[in-house]
């Protein structure tokens, strides 16, 4: 078994789509250095041990603040 695999390989093995994997990385649910790493050639690799630990924890983590919803402001007549 290989510890670090590409996103497409992890998608085949885990059942998550490539899009779902990239969303978890983008949204900070999977942290760099814990569940994924950037290889010297710039490719993102999923750490099988980190993924297993994340899956077993039953928790999600997000470093980003929730996305804000734009608010429409209406002019008030004086």
MMTF fields as JSON, N, C-alpha, C and O atoms, coordinates in Angstrom:
{
  "mmtfVersion": "1.0.0",
  "mmtfProducer": "UNKNOWN",
  "numBonds": 311,
  "numAtoms": 312,
  "numGroups": 78,
  "numChains": 1,
  "numModels": 1,
  "chainsPerModel": [1],
  "groupsPerChain": [78],
  "chainIdList": ["A"],
  "bondAtomList": [4, 2, 8, 6, 12, 10, 16, 14, 20, 18, 24, 22, 28, 26, 32, 30, 36, 34, 40, 38, 44, 42, 48, 46, 52, 50, 56, 54, 60, 58, 64, 62, 68, 66, 72, 70, 76, 74, 80, 78, 84, 82, 88, 86, 92, 90, 96, 94, 100, 98, 104, 102, 108, 106, 112, 110, 116, 114, 120, 118, 124, 122, 128, 126, 132, 130, 136, 134, 140, 138, 144, 142, 148, 146, 152, 150, 156, 154, 160, 158, 164, 162, 168, 166, 172, 170, 176, 174, 180, 178, 184, 182, 188, 186, 192, 190, 196, 194, 200, 198, 204, 202, 208, 206, 212, 210, 216, 214, 220, 218, 224, 222, 228, 226, 232, 230, 236, 234, 240, 238, 244, 242, 248, 246, 252, 250, 256, 254, 260, 258, 264, 262, 268, 266, 272, 270, 276, 274, 280, 278, 284, 282, 288, 286, 292, 290, 296, 294, 300, 298, 304, 302, 308, 306],
  "bondOrderList": [1, 1, 1, 1, 1, 1, 1, 1, 1, 1, 1, 1, 1, 1, 1, 1, 1, 1, 1, 1, 1, 1, 1, 1, 1, 1, 1, 1, 1, 1, 1, 1, 1, 1, 1, 1, 1, 1, 1, 1, 1, 1, 1, 1, 1, 1, 1, 1, 1, 1, 1, 1, 1, 1, 1, 1, 1, 1, 1, 1, 1, 1, 1, 1, 1, 1, 1, 1, 1, 1, 1, 1, 1, 1, 1, 1, 1],
  "groupList": [{"groupName": "UNK", "atomNameList": ["N", "CA", "C", "O"], "elementList": ["N", "C", "C", "O"], "formalChargeList": [0, 0, 0, 0], "bondAtomList": [1, 0, 2, 1, 3, 2], "bondOrderList": [1, 1, 2], "singleLetterCode": "X", "chemCompType": "L-PEPTIDE LINKING"}],
  "groupTypeList": [0, 0, 0, 0, 0, 0, 0, 0, 0, 0, 0, 0, 0, 0, 0, 0, 0, 0, 0, 0, 0, 0, 0, 0, 0, 0, 0, 0, 0, 0, 0, 0, 0, 0, 0, 0, 0, 0, 0, 0, 0, 0, 0, 0, 0, 0, 0, 0, 0, 0, 0, 0, 0, 0, 0, 0, 0, 0, 0, 0, 0, 0, 0, 0, 0, 0, 0, 0, 0, 0, 0, 0, 0, 0, 0, 0, 0, 0],
  "groupIdList": [1, 2, 3, 4, 5, 6, 7, 8, 9, 10, 11, 12, 13, 14, 15, 16, 17, 18, 19, 20, 21, 22, 23, 24, 25, 26, 27, 28, 29, 30, 31, 32, 33, 34, 35, 36, 37, 38, 39, 40, 41, 42, 43, 44, 45, 46, 47, 48, 49, 50, 51, 52, 53, 54, 55, 56, 57, 58, 59, 60, 61, 62, 63, 64, 65, 66, 67, 68, 69, 70, 71, 72, 73, 74, 75, 76, 77, 78],
  "secStructList": [7, 7, 1, 3, 3, 3, 2, 2, 2, 2, 2, 2, 2, 2, 1, 7, 7, 2, 2, 2, 2, 2, 2, 2, 2, 2, 6, 6, 1, 1, 7, 5, 6, 6, 6, 3, 3, 3, 7, 6, 6, 1, 7, 3, 3, 3, 3, 2, 2, 2, 2, 2, 2, 2, 2, 2, 2, 6, 7, 7, 7, 7, 7, 1, 7, 7, 7, 7, 7, 7, 7, 7, 7, 7, 7, 7, 7, 7],
  "xCoordList": [0.84, 0.0, 0.881, 1.884, 0.498, 1.223, 0.573, -0.652, 1.391, 0.834, 0.242, -0.837, 0.923, 0.473, -0.027, 0.685, -1.265, -1.83, -2.412, -2.729, -2.545, -3.14, -4.638, -5.236, -5.217, -6.643, -7.477, -8.429, -7.132, -7.935, -7.835, -8.825, -6.666, -6.501, -7.28, -7.921, -7.227, -7.965, -9.472, -10.213, -9.915, -11.343, -11.786, -12.86, -10.986, -11.323, -11.371, -12.219, -10.456, -10.346, -11.34, -11.793, -11.681, -12.501, -13.988, -14.825, -14.312, -15.707, -16.1, -17.179, -15.238, -15.484, -15.17, -14.25, -15.918, -15.589, -14.375, -14.047, -13.714, -12.593, -13.059, -12.347, -14.257, -14.802, -14.982, -14.643, -15.503, -15.71, -14.378, -14.269, -13.384, -12.053, -11.485, -10.996, -11.551, -11.03, -11.808, -11.227, -13.107, -13.914, -13.489, -13.414, -13.213, -12.766, -11.424, -11.187, -10.549, -9.258, -9.485, -8.962, -10.258, -10.525, -11.177, -10.819, -12.131, -12.885, -12.182, -12.704, -11.001, -10.24, -10.7, -10.254, -11.585, -12.038, -10.888, -10.692, -10.139, -8.915, -7.745, -7.564, -6.953, -5.851, -4.574, -4.263, -3.847, -2.554, -1.609, -1.552, -0.879, 0.042, -0.599, 0.099, -1.927, -2.639, -3.289, -3.063, -4.094, -4.794, -4.222, -4.347, -3.605, -3.02, -1.716, -1.48, -0.885, 0.386, 0.565, -0.047, 1.401, 1.766, 3.148, 4.107, 3.241, 4.497, 5.476, 5.063, 6.75, 7.731, 7.416, 7.844, 6.679, 6.329, 5.028, 4.556, 4.439, 3.251, 1.928, 0.875, 1.968, 0.718, 0.231, 1.028, -1.077, -1.666, -1.782, -2.297, -1.292, -1.355, -2.119, -1.946, -2.951, -3.718, -2.919, -2.435, -2.785, -2.074, -3.064, -3.999, -2.87, -3.801, -3.931, -5.029, -2.836, -2.888, -3.68, -4.469, -3.471, -4.205, -5.682, -6.521, -6.003, -7.404, -8.065, -9.176, -7.391, -7.946, -8.213, -9.252, -7.276, -7.45, -8.633, -9.423, -8.765, -9.884, -11.208, -12.156, -11.273, -12.505, -12.884, -14.065, -11.905, -12.173, -12.588, -13.243, -12.212, -12.516, -13.991, -14.52, -14.652, -16.061, -16.286, -17.419, -15.222, -15.321, -14.962, -14.197, -15.527, -15.095, -14.467, -14.868, -13.483, -12.828, -12.804, -12.566, -13.049, -12.971, -12.219, -12.581, -11.172, -10.4, -11.019, -10.761, -11.824, -12.427, -13.702, -14.413, -13.971, -15.234, -16.35, -16.11, -17.548, -18.667, -18.797, -18.54, -19.194, -19.362, -20.473, -21.542, -20.205, -21.224, -22.171, -21.791, -23.384, -24.406, -24.516, -24.709, -24.398, -24.497, -25.87, -26.894, -25.857, -27.095, -27.387, -26.522, -28.609, -29.014, -29.438, -30.216, -28.926, -29.267, -30.164, -29.837, -31.309, -32.226, -32.099, -31.949, -32.161, -32.091, -33.374, -34.461, -33.242, -34.391, -34.603, -33.674, -35.837, -36.151, -36.287, -36.88, -35.718, -35.762, -36.992, -37.178],
  "yCoordList": [-1.184, 0.0, 1.243, 1.309, 2.213, 3.469, 4.469, 4.58, 5.201, 6.152, 7.387, 7.838, 7.938, 9.157, 8.827, 8.214, 9.241, 8.965, 10.245, 11.188, 10.261, 11.402, 11.48, 10.523, 12.622, 12.809, 11.803, 11.24, 11.57, 10.628, 9.207, 8.475, 8.807, 7.472, 7.374, 6.357, 8.418, 8.406, 8.36, 7.719, 9.04, 9.017, 7.588, 7.169, 6.85, 5.462, 4.585, 3.701, 4.839, 3.996, 4.369, 3.502, 5.658, 6.11, 6.208, 6.121, 6.387, 6.593, 8.06, 8.382, 8.961, 10.389, 10.76, 10.201, 11.691, 12.167, 13.086, 13.598, 13.285, 14.222, 15.612, 16.33, 15.986, 17.292, 17.41, 18.442, 16.381, 16.393, 16.487, 17.193, 15.785, 15.828, 17.236, 17.781, 17.828, 19.194, 20.197, 21.161, 19.984, 20.877, 20.763, 21.776, 19.564, 19.381, 20.065, 20.627, 20.02, 20.709, 22.217, 22.937, 22.696, 24.13, 24.729, 25.827, 24.01, 24.52, 24.324, 24.724, 23.709, 23.534, 22.378, 22.243, 21.545, 20.382, 19.384, 18.774, 19.228, 18.422, 19.384, 20.152, 19.353, 20.293, 19.817, 18.626, 20.802, 20.503, 20.005, 20.574, 18.957, 18.364, 17.31, 16.532, 17.279, 16.263, 15.232, 14.031, 15.697, 14.781, 14.881, 13.937, 15.991, 16.124, 16.908, 17.67, 16.699, 17.416, 17.873, 17.331, 18.862, 19.276, 18.685, 18.971, 17.869, 17.22, 18.247, 19.344, 17.913, 18.842, 19.294, 20.372, 18.487, 18.887, 19.69, 20.036, 19.989, 20.824, 20.07, 20.679, 18.764, 17.99, 17.797, 17.7, 17.744, 17.47, 15.958, 15.263, 15.473, 14.053, 13.852, 14.613, 12.842, 12.514, 11.525, 10.515, 11.82, 10.965, 9.937, 10.296, 8.68, 7.625, 7.554, 7.34, 7.73, 7.687, 8.878, 8.725, 10.047, 11.235, 11.118, 11.507, 10.578, 10.365, 9.382, 9.627, 8.282, 7.29, 7.912, 7.652, 8.735, 9.397, 10.356, 10.408, 11.122, 12.045, 11.271, 11.65, 10.202, 9.418, 8.793, 8.731, 8.337, 7.701, 8.714, 8.351, 9.973, 10.989, 11.36, 11.742, 11.249, 11.626, 13.119, 13.564, 13.908, 15.36, 16.008, 15.459, 17.183, 17.996, 19.247, 19.736, 19.754, 20.981, 21.939, 21.545, 23.188, 24.202, 25.393, 25.943, 25.792, 26.949, 28.234, 29.314, 28.116, 29.298, 29.672, 28.818, 30.971, 31.434, 31.058, 30.923, 30.889, 30.587, 31.673, 32.849, 31.263, 32.226, 33.195, 32.795, 34.475, 35.47, 35.622, 35.438, 35.955, 36.156, 37.655, 38.417, 38.101, 39.534, 40.063, 39.408, 41.247, 41.881, 43.055, 43.894, 43.105, 44.225, 45.381, 45.207, 46.547, 47.741, 48.608, 48.94, 48.972, 49.84, 51.255, 51.468, 52.207, 53.611, 53.992, 53.562, 54.799, 55.27, 56.733, 57.536, 57.084, 58.489, 59.265, 58.8, 60.463, 61.302, 62.16, 62.924],
  "zCoordList": [0.0, 0.0, 0.0, 0.711, -0.797, -0.902, 0.038, 0.081, 0.793, 1.759, 1.085, 1.472, 0.09, -0.572, -1.975, -2.771, -2.271, -3.591, -4.176, -3.451, -5.484, -6.167, -5.858, -5.367, -6.153, -5.907, -6.688, -6.148, -7.955, -8.747, -8.204, -8.213, -7.735, -7.142, -5.832, -5.565, -5.023, -3.754, -4.005, -3.259, -5.051, -5.397, -5.704, -5.273, -6.43, -6.753, -5.504, -5.389, -4.573, -3.389, -2.29, -1.543, -2.187, -1.06, -1.375, -0.477, -2.643, -2.997, -3.073, -3.569, -2.588, -2.758, -4.202, -4.799, -4.763, -6.106, -6.014, -4.943, -7.153, -7.185, -6.771, -6.069, -7.21, -6.849, -5.333, -4.754, -4.692, -3.244, -2.502, -1.5, -2.99, -2.367, -2.462, -1.472, -3.659, -3.837, -2.985, -2.485, -2.814, -1.972, -0.508, 0.187, -0.033, 1.346, 1.572, 2.641, 0.58, 0.681, 0.655, 1.505, -0.31, -0.472, 0.769, 1.196, 1.344, 2.483, 3.824, 4.865, 3.801, 5.03, 5.898, 7.037, 5.377, 6.139, 6.262, 7.313, 5.184, 5.211, 5.226, 4.281, 6.275, 6.442, 5.763, 5.718, 5.236, 4.63, 5.714, 6.805, 5.418, 6.369, 7.251, 7.901, 7.276, 8.057, 7.137, 7.29, 6.182, 5.268, 3.864, 3.085, 3.526, 2.192, 2.275, 3.213, 1.273, 1.164, -0.278, -1.198, -0.454, -1.804, -2.081, -1.364, -3.111, -3.487, -4.052, -4.428, -4.118, -4.67, -6.103, -6.517, -6.853, -8.222, -8.276, -9.359, -7.09, -7.031, -7.003, -6.817, -7.183, -7.161, -5.734, -4.801, -5.576, -4.27, -4.119, -4.994, -2.99, -2.684, -1.385, -0.433, -1.348, -0.159, 0.678, 0.167, 1.965, 2.909, 3.448, 4.163, 3.117, 3.527, 5.049, 5.561, 5.773, 7.234, 7.782, 8.715, 7.207, 7.631, 7.33, 8.142, 6.158, 5.79, 6.76, 7.23, 7.056, 7.98, 9.35, 9.958, 9.839, 11.135, 11.089, 12.032, 9.992, 9.846, 9.83, 10.518, 9.056, 8.944, 10.284, 10.626, 11.034, 12.318, 13.385, 14.362, 13.204, 14.222, 14.249, 15.293, 13.107, 13.039, 13.109, 13.296, 12.96, 13.061, 11.735, 10.941, 11.512, 10.391, 10.963, 12.019, 10.257, 10.692, 9.527, 8.385, 9.82, 8.788, 9.334, 10.373, 8.635, 9.053, 8.536, 9.066, 7.512, 6.912, 7.65, 8.18, 7.668, 8.229, 7.264, 6.064, 7.767, 6.86, 5.802, 6.06, 4.629, 3.544, 3.905, 4.366, 3.689, 4.007, 2.822, 1.666, 3.139, 2.127, 1.878, 2.826, 0.619, 0.364, 0.769, 0.573, 1.329, 1.776, 0.861, 0.611, 0.368, -0.472, 0.414, 1.352, 0.114, 0.879, 0.028, -1.112, 0.599, -0.128, 0.42, 1.623, -0.491, -0.095, 0.617, 0.232, 1.653, 2.429, 2.095, 2.175, 1.719, 1.41, 2.707, 3.68, 2.688, 3.885, 3.93, 4.877]
}
